[in-house]
Amino acid sequence: MNSIDLFAGAGGLSLGLHQAGINIVLANELEKDFANTYQANHPDTHMCVGDIAKIDFAAQIEDLGLTDNIQLVCGGPPCQGFSTVGKKDLDDPRNSLFYQFLRCVDEANPQAIIFENVSGFKTMYQGRVYHELIEQLTRRGFVTDTRILNAVDFGLAQYRKRTIIVGVRSDDLIEWPTPQYAEKSNGLFGDLPPCRTLMDAISDLPPLTVCGQADEYLCEPQNEFQELMRTGSSALTEHNCANYGARMQEILKTIPPGGSVHDLPERLRPKSYFANTYARLVPDQPSPTITRNFGTPSSSRCVHPYQSRALSTREGARLQGFPDWYEYHGSKTSKNLQIGNAVPPPLGKVLGEMIHKMLAPEASMSLVSTK
């Protein structure tokens, strides 16, 4: 089963689809650092780097010898500029990414599509964008369904909700993946294990001092998730701490367990701030949604639960479900941006299994945990 991944970023969705047995034959990404990361980890995928509007997808597919043999087109266009989509102003460049997705669908003629975006996508701009997309897909013969999925339900140690739109050229009912983990409620989980917690994901990573880094694990894997993340990795990478000034070091040392900027003495508080800045993560709960700034203490809650620092790049990657062998290219800021913006691979995997089940139900599923 062959797929095209648009707006592919660092390749989180592609990795998950690959783990579900789907070949990513063609991908597109504008940002060079992102594309370099993608290419390093998906060497068998033909990566088109640059403006999606300049890509002739029909020609690319023909060059790959895959005409009429693309089963899936997926991707999540950046939501900036969607405000005028409902006005059908096709000449507005801010809308081009939305329609470039549909142009690729037209040229690839897949059996299914996955459109991924922010949790509030369905109601964005009074629902105009969402309804325009559904209308355009329906015109192209797709039966669609929409869900907001939370990656914590599928093995991520992070609450992360995303809107997922699936379209298939079939009358079959779209069967969505069911949660594999459950949030703790009065100590009862039914038949499901409890959601993974922050420390489930990172407890095998060593402590870091200011401006420090580590290339050896603290201990053997402590659970199944850590074993999975470390499979195929020969050394610890990207586990490092920024160089904080004296004032920042004092702020970080002063934040109590589970605390935030509100727990700082007035002399250490910034003049203006959001409520969840300079906030420690809670060790026995899943992380809140991490952002591109998860390595910045003044960003939303991202301070290590025990240490006086923000999350390392490796810890952010763990919370997104990227295995430790995954390589990142660019500056530390760029790497964190790539990770924070990514579709978590575990979410991509269950979506891939869903598509595989609908289009090729006889195929067996197997987890691919190494390169």
N, C-alpha and C positions, 0 to 999 in steps of 0.2 A: 504494500500500500504506500503510495507516494504522496508527499505533501509539499506545499509551498508555505513558508513562514515569512510574513511581511512585518515590517517594523520590529525586526527580530531581536534587537537589543543584544544582550550578552548571551542569549540562547537558552533561557530557562524553560520556555515553552517547548522549544525544539528538543531539549534534553528529555523532558517528560514524555513527549510523543515518541521519541526514540526508545525510551524504556518500555513503552507499550507496543513496540514492534512496528512503528511507522517510520518510513524512510523520509527524511527531509532532504529533498533533492535540490531545492532552490530557496534562497533566502535573500532578503533585502534589508539593509541598514544604512542610515545616512551618516551617523557619527563614526569616525574612523577608529577611535579607541574601542567602541562597542564592537565594531566589525572585526577588529583584530582579535578581540577576546573570542568572538564567535568562531572565527576561522581556526583558532588554535585548538578549540575543543570539538569542532565539527568539521574535520578536514575533508570528509567525503561529500560535504554539501557545497554546491556552487553558490558562492556569496557574491551578490551584486551590490557593491558599495556605492552609495550616492543617492541622488534625488530619484525617488520612485517614479515620478512623472516622466523621467527620461528612459525608463526601462521598457523595452518591447518584450512583454512576457511571452507572447506567442512565438517569437523568434528564439528566445531563450529555451523554451520548452522543446522546440523543434531541434535546436542544436544538441540538446541532451538526449534526443531520440525518444522523447516521452509524449509526443503528440497523442491526445486522447487517452493518456495514461496517468493523469493527475486525479487522485481521489479526494484530496482535501486542500483547501486554502484556509489559512488561519492568520490571526494577527490582531493587534490592538492599536489602531491609529491614535496618536496623541489627541487629547480632547480639546486642546486650545483651538479656538476659531470655529467651533461647531455652532456658534450662536445663530448663524444665518443659513444653516443647511435647510431648515424648514421653509425658508423663503425661496428655495430652489434657484438660488443665484449661482449657477454653475461656473461663472467666470470669476467668482470670488476666490482668490488664491488660498484664503484661510480654510476653505472647504475642500481643497484639492485632495488632501489625504483621505478623507471620507470616501470620495468618489474614486480615488486610485485603488482602494481596496476592491470596490465593485468592478472596476475595469479589469483587474487581475482575475476576478471571478469569471468575467465574460471571456477572457482570453484563454484561461486554463480549463474552463468547463468542468469543474469538479463535481463529485457526487455529494459532497458535504462541505460546510464551512463552520469555522469557530471564530466568533468575533468576541474579543475580550476587552473590558474597559472598567472604569471606576465603578464602585458600588452604586453611585447615584446616577449612572448613565441613563437609566430608563426615564427619569424625571427631569433630566437636564434641559434647560431652556423650554420649560413647560411641555416636555415630552416630544418636541418637534423632531429632534435628531433621531430618537429611537423609532418613532413611527415612520419617518422617512426611510430609515434603514430597512425596517420590516416590509414596507411597501415595495421597495426596490428588490428585495430578495424574493418576495412573493411573485413579482412580475417575472422573475427569472426561473420560476418553477420550484422554489424551495418551500418546504413546510418548516416553520420555525417554532422554537420554544425558548423561553428565557428564564434563567434562574440567577439568584445571587448566591454564590457558593463561598463558604468560609474555609480557607485552607487548613485551619486548625482541625477541622473534622476529618481531614485526610492525612494526618500524620505530621503536620507542621507544628513546631513549638511557638506559634505566632498566630494571633488573631488577624486574619487578612481576608476581607470580603471583596469579591470582584463580581461584576456583572458578566455573565457568560450567555451569549446567544449562539444557539446551534441551529443550523439549517441543513436539511437533507432533502434530496430529490426522491422521496419515497412516501408512501402512505402509512408506513409503519410508525407506531407510537415511539416517540423519543423517550428512551428510558435513561433517566439521570442517575449518576452514581449515588449510592447511599452512604451516609457517614460511616467512617471506620473507627472513629474515636468519639467519645462523649465527654461533655463538660461535667465536672463533679457536681452532683446535686444531692445533698443529704447523704453523701457517702454511697449512693447507689448509681451504678452505671449500666444496669441491664446486662445485655450480652456483649457490650462494647467495652474495651479498655478505656481508661481515662485519657484525656488529652495530654500530649507531651508538654512538659514544662520547660522553662528557660534553662534550668540546670540539667535537665535530661539531654538538652542539645549541646551544652558547652562545658560540663563539669570536668571533662578530661583535658581541657586546655589550661596551660600553666598561668600563674599570676604574672602580671606585668608591672613594671615601674615606669615612671615618666620617661618617655623617649626610648623605652626598652622594646625588645623583640625577642621571640623565642622560636626555635626551630625543632624542638623536641616536645613530644606530648608529655603531659603531667603523669599519666598512668595508662594502663590498659583500658580499652573501651568499657564503659560502665553499663551499657545497655545495647539493645538491638539497633537503635538509631545511630549511635556513635560507631558501632561496627560497620554499618552501612556507609556512613559518611567517610570512614577511613579506608574502606576497601579500594585498592588500587592506588593508594597514596603511600609513597616511600618516606616522606618527610613532612613536617608541619610547615606551612607557608602562610604568609599574610597575617600572622598574629603579632601585632605591634601596637605600640601606644604613642600618641602624639607628644610633642614637647610643650607642656603646660607651663605658663608663668607662675610666679609665686602666689598671686591672688587667686588664680584658678585652682591651684593645688589646695589652697586653704578652703575654698568653696567646696571642692569635691570631698575633702576630708570631713567637712562639717555636715554634709547631708546625712541624715539618719537612715536606717533601714526603711525602705519603702517611702522615704520622704521626698520632698520637692523644694522648689524655690521658696515656698511659704514657710519652710522650717529653717531658713537661713536667718541669721541676725540681720537687722536692717543695714548695717554697715557693709554687708556682703551682697545684698540684693541689688540687682540692676534697677535703673530708674523706671524702666518699663519691661514687661515680660508677660509671657503666656503662663497659664496655671500649671502646665505639665513640663516646664523647662527645669533644668538642673534637677532631674528626678531620677531616683534609683529604680531599677527594675526589681520586680518581686520574684524571688528564686523559684518558688513552688507553684507558679502560675505560668501559662503561656505569655510570651511577650505581647505587648500591644503592637499594632502595625508599625513596622520600622519604615523610615523614610530615607531619602537620599543622604540625609545628614545624621545618620545614626552614629557617626564617629565624633559628633560635636555635642558637648555636654549641654549647651544652651538650646539645643533642638528639643523636640518632644522626647518623652521619657526614654533614655538610652544609656544611663549611667549604670555601670556594673553593680550588681547587688551587694558585693562585698569590697571591691577594690575602688580606689580613688581615680577612676578614669571612665571614659565612654567605651562603648563596644569597639573591639578591634575589627578589622576587615574580615578576618576569618570567622569571628563570632557572628557578624552580620550574615555572612554566607551560610553558616550553619542554620541560622534562624529562617533563612529562605529555602533551605533544603538542598543547597548546592554541595556536592561531594567535595572532599578535600583535594582531590586530584585536579579539580577545575582550575584553569589558569585565567588570570586577569591581566589586561594590558592597560597602560596609562598611569597617571599619577594616583596617589592614594584617594584624592577627592574624586577622580574619575572612576576608580574601581568601586568606591562606595556608592556612587551614583548608579553605576551599572547594576549593582546588587540590589539597591533599594528600589529601583524601577522595574525589576524583573518579575516575570510570572514565576512563582515557585515551581520547580520541577515536579514535586509530588502532586500538585494540582494539575499540571500538564499531563502527568501520567494517567490519572484517573479519567481525564477527558479523552486521552488517546485510547484508552481501553473501551470507553463508551462508544467512540466512533468505530473502533475495530469490531466491536460486538455487533453494531448495526450494519456495517458494510461487509464484514467478513466473519460471521459468527463461528465458522468452523476453525478459524485460526486459533492457535494456543497462545496464551499470554505468558511471558516470562520476564522477570525483572533483570534489566541490564544495569549493573552497578559499577562497571569499570569501562575504560575506553575501549 
